[in-house]
């Protein structure tokens, strides 16, 4: 029984070892079009779990001044390099926009910009 428990724990933790949080989120906002562009860097090709159907960015959440206004649920990653999303977002100067990207296996990254 003890051996089975150890094997199960090793299987669970080995999956976490190969997973990783997004490494970078780049944000840009175009005032003329009210478009927020998000580039999430989450390379999976060099990992031990390179399948974009199993290891991917699963959620992107956008908050303005601490209030979540957009949640995008993703079924698989667009490329082995990461995920790109664009949203129509009406904000004003001084608003703080926060974006959170979550890996399907483990980890998350948050990036923020203040609208000028």
C-alpha positions as a Markdown table, in Angstrom:
| # | Residue | x | y | z |
|---|---|---|---|---|
| 1 | Unk | 0.0 | 0.0 | 0.0 |
| 2 | Unk | 2.9 | 2.3 | 0.9 |
| 3 | Unk | 4.5 | 1.7 | -2.5 |
| 4 | Unk | 1.3 | 2.6 | -4.4 |
| 5 | Unk | 1.0 | 5.9 | -2.4 |
| 6 | Unk | 4.6 | 6.8 | -3.3 |
| 7 | Unk | 4.1 | 6.0 | -7.0 |
| 8 | Unk | 0.9 | 8.2 | -7.1 |
| 9 | Unk | 2.7 | 11.1 | -5.4 |
| 10 | Unk | 5.6 | 10.8 | -7.9 |
| 11 | Unk | 3.2 | 10.8 | -10.8 |
| 12 | Unk | 1.4 | 13.9 | -9.5 |
| 13 | Unk | 4.6 | 15.8 | -8.8 |
| 14 | Unk | 6.3 | 14.8 | -12.0 |
| 15 | Unk | 3.5 | 16.5 | -13.9 |
| 16 | Unk | 4.0 | 19.7 | -11.9 |
| 17 | Unk | 7.8 | 19.6 | -12.6 |
| 18 | Unk | 7.2 | 19.8 | -16.3 |
| 19 | Unk | 4.6 | 22.5 | -16.1 |
| 20 | Unk | 5.4 | 26.1 | -15.7 |
| 21 | Unk | 3.7 | 29.4 | -15.4 |
| 22 | Unk | 3.7 | 31.9 | -18.3 |
| 23 | Unk | 7.0 | 33.6 | -18.5 |
| 24 | Unk | 5.9 | 37.0 | -19.7 |
| 25 | Unk | 2.7 | 39.0 | -20.5 |
| 26 | Unk | 3.0 | 42.0 | -22.7 |
| 27 | Unk | 0.1 | 44.5 | -22.7 |
| 28 | Unk | -0.7 | 47.4 | -25.0 |
| 29 | Unk | -3.7 | 49.6 | -25.2 |
| 30 | Unk | -4.8 | 51.6 | -28.3 |
| 31 | Unk | -6.9 | 54.6 | -27.2 |
| 32 | Unk | -8.1 | 55.3 | -30.7 |
| 33 | Unk | -9.6 | 51.8 | -31.1 |
| 34 | Unk | -10.2 | 51.0 | -27.4 |
| 35 | Unk | -8.4 | 47.7 | -28.0 |
| 36 | Unk | -6.3 | 45.9 | -25.4 |
| 37 | Unk | -3.7 | 43.5 | -26.9 |
| 38 | Unk | -2.3 | 40.7 | -24.8 |
| 39 | Unk | 0.7 | 38.5 | -25.7 |
| 40 | Unk | 1.2 | 35.7 | -23.2 |
| 41 | Unk | 4.6 | 34.0 | -23.6 |
| 42 | Unk | 4.2 | 30.3 | -22.5 |
| 43 | Unk | 6.6 | 28.2 | -24.6 |
| 44 | Unk | 5.7 | 24.5 | -24.4 |
| 45 | Unk | 7.8 | 23.0 | -27.3 |
| 46 | Unk | 10.9 | 22.6 | -25.1 |
| 47 | Unk | 9.1 | 21.1 | -22.2 |
| 48 | Unk | 8.5 | 17.4 | -21.4 |
| 49 | Unk | 4.7 | 18.1 | -21.9 |
| 50 | Unk | 4.7 | 19.8 | -25.4 |
| 51 | Unk | 1.1 | 18.9 | -26.3 |
| 52 | Unk | -0.9 | 22.2 | -26.7 |
| 53 | Unk | -4.1 | 20.3 | -26.1 |
| 54 | Unk | -3.0 | 19.3 | -22.6 |
| 55 | Unk | -0.5 | 22.0 | -21.5 |
| 56 | Unk | -1.7 | 25.4 | -22.4 |
| 57 | Unk | -2.9 | 28.8 | -21.2 |
| 58 | Unk | -6.4 | 27.9 | -20.0 |
| 59 | Unk | -7.7 | 31.3 | -18.8 |
| 60 | Unk | -7.0 | 35.0 | -19.4 |
| 61 | Unk | -8.7 | 37.4 | -17.0 |
| 62 | Unk | -8.8 | 41.2 | -17.5 |
| 63 | Unk | -9.5 | 43.5 | -14.5 |
| 64 | Unk | -9.9 | 47.2 | -14.4 |
| 65 | Unk | -9.2 | 48.9 | -11.1 |
| 66 | Unk | -9.5 | 45.6 | -9.3 |
| 67 | Unk | -12.9 | 44.5 | -10.9 |
| 68 | Unk | -12.8 | 41.6 | -13.3 |
| 69 | Unk | -14.5 | 42.6 | -16.6 |
| 70 | Unk | -13.4 | 39.9 | -19.0 |
| 71 | Unk | -12.7 | 36.2 | -18.6 |
| 72 | Unk | -11.6 | 34.2 | -21.6 |
| 73 | Unk | -11.6 | 30.4 | -21.2 |
| 74 | Unk | -9.3 | 28.7 | -23.8 |
| 75 | Unk | -9.5 | 25.1 | -25.0 |
| 76 | Unk | -5.9 | 24.9 | -26.3 |
| 77 | Unk | -3.0 | 27.1 | -26.9 |
| 78 | Unk | -2.7 | 28.8 | -30.4 |
| 79 | Unk | 1.0 | 28.1 | -30.8 |
| 80 | Unk | 3.8 | 26.4 | -29.0 |
| 81 | Unk | 5.1 | 29.9 | -28.1 |
| 82 | Unk | 2.1 | 31.2 | -26.3 |
| 83 | Unk | -1.3 | 32.9 | -26.6 |
| 84 | Unk | -2.4 | 36.2 | -28.2 |
| 85 | Unk | -5.7 | 37.8 | -27.4 |
| 86 | Unk | -7.3 | 41.2 | -28.2 |
| 87 | Unk | -10.3 | 42.7 | -26.4 |
| 88 | Unk | -12.4 | 45.8 | -26.9 |
| 89 | Unk | -12.0 | 47.6 | -23.6 |
| 90 | Unk | -13.2 | 51.1 | -22.7 |
| 91 | Unk | -11.0 | 52.6 | -20.1 |
| 92 | Unk | -9.9 | 56.1 | -19.2 |
| 93 | Unk | -6.6 | 57.7 | -18.2 |
| 94 | Unk | -5.4 | 56.6 | -14.8 |
| 95 | Unk | -7.3 | 53.3 | -14.9 |
| 96 | Unk | -5.2 | 50.3 | -13.9 |
| 97 | Unk | -5.6 | 47.3 | -16.2 |
| 98 | Unk | -4.5 | 43.9 | -14.8 |
| 99 | Unk | -4.2 | 40.7 | -16.8 |
| 100 | Unk | -3.9 | 37.2 | -15.3 |
| 101 | Unk | -2.9 | 34.2 | -17.4 |
| 102 | Unk | -3.3 | 30.7 | -16.0 |
| 103 | Unk | -1.5 | 27.5 | -17.1 |
| 104 | Unk | -3.7 | 24.4 | -17.5 |
| 105 | Unk | -1.3 | 22.3 | -15.4 |
| 106 | Unk | 0.3 | 24.7 | -12.9 |
| 107 | Unk | 1.2 | 28.4 | -12.4 |
| 108 | Unk | 0.0 | 31.8 | -13.3 |
| 109 | Unk | 1.4 | 35.2 | -14.2 |
| 110 | Unk | -0.1 | 38.7 | -13.7 |
| 111 | Unk | 0.8 | 41.9 | -15.6 |
| 112 | Unk | -0.5 | 45.4 | -15.1 |
| 113 | Unk | -0.5 | 48.7 | -17.0 |
| 114 | Unk | -1.9 | 52.1 | -16.1 |
| 115 | Unk | -3.7 | 53.8 | -18.9 |
| 116 | Unk | -2.1 | 57.1 | -19.9 |
